[in-house]
Every structure is written in structure tokens, then in C-alpha cells.
């Protein structure tokens, strides 16, 4: 019997869409449908990666995709997910002292000290939204590009120029890395 290639799928977009305060965008639907087709194809031994880990996500994966292994790069991911839900509840009040304290003394330190989980090596990594986390190691890396508008009209996207990992920088990184490939949703984006 031939061993199937291992694939790690970044399901962070799907996990984030389970939060009742967040909308399930078109990108969420693309991420969900691609994963569904990959699972149905049975060509890969699939594992999931997510920056969000809570019981809802585990239950959702089991119900919709079966028993797929789920990885994260932060040993405090479950706690951080619970804090993100609390942060969303406090979002309405921008000047809430509890939100400020939560971010300064809990979320930021846990994000920093928790990023120490070593992920296994995979044959293929796929992200349905921009980049692949630097802690994911794979022979081949694939990403899905949804739109080229930030490249064509950067003056309308000043936040992407400031952001170190913005869209324009991301596209430049793809060009520099020979093991990175991309899928595009239109000829214009390609």
C-alpha cells in the first residue's frame, strides 16, 4: 500500500468563523469548501492547523470533516481563544479598562511565551488565506490568492503598506521562495 502524502491545512479562517460575533465571509466559505473537497478526495493524510483552539472548533471539525488531527503553534491557544471571545464582548466599549488589562497582562504575554510548540514536518502545506505560518515546515507550500486589488491600487490600502506581513510583501515572498506556489481565483489575480 502506498503511503498518502501528508498535508497540513491552515483552518484558522474556519475556526475564526465559528465565533458568533464574526461573520462567515466569502473567504470562510472558500476555506471550508476547499477543505471539504480535500477530505472527500482521500488523496492526502490531512492534519489541520489553527490559531484558534476551543471545544467548538474540535466538535465542528469532527462533525464536518471527521477525526482530523489539529495542531497549533501556541500551547496556550485554547486560553487565548477564550480571551478572544471575551475581547469581542468588550469590543463595544473602546475605553474598557478590563479589555486593556486583558491585552497587556494576559493575551500579549501568552502569545509571546506560548509560541514554542514544535510541529511535525509535512509533505504539503496549504493556506486558503495569504501566508503559511513560519513554524509550519513542509516540502511544498501552497496559498490561495483571493484578490489583486491591493497590488493594483496600493494607494487605497495604506494599512497593507504599514503591515509587515501585508499583501504586497506576501506576494514578494512567494516570488522569492521556490517551494511556494499559489492558486488564484481569477485570471486578473493570476
Buried (B, 14 or more C-beta within 10 A) or exposed (E): EEEEBBBBBBBBBBBBBBBEEEEBEEBBEBBBEBBEEBBEEEEBBBBBBBBBBBEBBBEBBEEEBEEBEBBBBBBBBBBBBEBBBBBEEBEEEEEBEEBEEBBEEBBEEBBEEBBEEEBEEBBBBBBBBBBBBEBBBBEBBBBBBBBBEBBEEBEEBEEBEEEEEBBBEBBEBBEEEEEBEBBBBEEEBE
